[in-house]
């Protein structure tokens, strides 16, 4: 199971996406595969990693910056947001 699926198991993460009008299928985690591969090679059950989640809504892109807390044994993931940036769609005149 990937990190995105684990985050979607948490009600607070889904509520955060709603606040930014991001649908649950309109976001991706930058370097998710690299993070998962690193968690397999490190002999620890808890991974803490700074990440960027790229979301899309009707106004443009939103980058959510924060810390991922991921328990590799119980497959629980929590995203602690520290900030965001909005990149609005530009309209050509």
C-alpha positions as CSV (number, residue, x, y, z in Angstrom):
1,X,0.0,0.0,0.0
2,X,1.4,3.4,-0.9
3,X,1.6,6.5,1.3
4,X,-1.2,8.3,-0.5
5,X,-3.6,5.5,0.4
6,X,-2.5,5.5,4.0
7,X,-3.0,9.3,4.3
8,X,-6.5,8.9,2.9
9,X,-7.4,6.6,5.7
10,X,-7.2,9.5,8.1
11,X,-10.2,11.8,8.5
12,X,-8.1,14.8,9.3
13,X,-6.2,14.5,6.1
14,X,-9.4,14.3,4.0
15,X,-10.7,17.4,5.8
16,X,-7.5,19.3,5.0
17,X,-7.9,18.4,1.3
18,X,-11.5,19.7,1.5
19,X,-10.3,23.0,2.9
20,X,-8.2,23.5,-0.2
21,X,-10.9,22.1,-2.5
22,X,-8.6,19.2,-3.6
23,X,-10.3,16.0,-4.6
24,X,-8.8,12.8,-3.1
25,X,-7.6,11.7,-6.5
26,X,-6.1,15.1,-7.5
27,X,-2.9,15.1,-5.5
28,X,0.4,13.3,-5.5
29,X,3.3,13.1,-3.1
30,X,6.6,14.2,-4.5
31,X,9.2,11.4,-4.4
32,X,6.8,8.9,-2.9
33,X,8.6,5.9,-4.4
34,X,11.9,7.1,-3.1
35,X,10.4,7.6,0.4
36,X,8.9,4.1,0.3
37,X,12.2,2.6,-0.9
38,X,14.1,4.3,1.9
39,X,11.7,3.0,4.5
40,X,12.4,-0.5,3.3
41,X,16.2,-0.1,3.7
42,X,16.2,1.6,7.1
43,X,15.8,-0.7,10.1
44,X,13.2,1.5,11.9
45,X,9.5,1.2,12.3
46,X,8.8,5.0,12.2
47,X,9.8,7.3,9.3
48,X,9.8,11.1,9.5
49,X,10.3,12.9,6.3
50,X,9.8,16.4,4.9
51,X,7.6,16.2,1.9
52,X,5.6,18.3,-0.6
53,X,2.1,17.2,-1.7
54,X,1.0,18.7,-5.0
55,X,-2.7,19.2,-5.3
56,X,-5.0,20.5,-8.0
57,X,-8.2,22.5,-7.7
58,X,-10.3,24.7,-10.0
59,X,-8.0,27.7,-9.3
60,X,-4.7,26.0,-10.1
61,X,-2.1,24.0,-8.2
62,X,-1.5,24.0,-4.5
63,X,1.7,22.7,-2.9
64,X,1.4,21.6,0.7
65,X,4.6,21.5,2.6
66,X,5.1,19.5,5.8
67,X,6.3,16.5,7.6
68,X,5.2,12.9,6.9
69,X,5.1,10.6,9.9
70,X,4.8,7.0,8.7
71,X,4.8,3.8,10.8
72,X,6.1,1.1,8.5
73,X,4.8,-1.8,10.7
74,X,1.2,-0.7,11.3
75,X,1.1,1.2,7.9
76,X,-0.2,4.4,9.5
77,X,0.6,7.8,7.9
78,X,0.0,11.3,9.2
79,X,0.8,14.6,7.4
80,X,1.7,17.6,9.6
81,X,1.4,20.7,7.4
82,X,3.8,23.6,7.9
83,X,2.7,25.8,4.9
84,X,1.4,25.9,1.4
85,X,1.6,27.9,-1.8
86,X,-1.1,28.5,-4.4
87,X,-0.1,28.6,-8.1
88,X,-3.1,30.1,-9.9
89,X,-3.9,29.2,-13.5
90,X,-3.0,32.1,-15.8
91,X,-5.6,33.0,-18.4
92,X,-4.3,34.2,-21.8
93,X,-6.1,37.3,-23.1
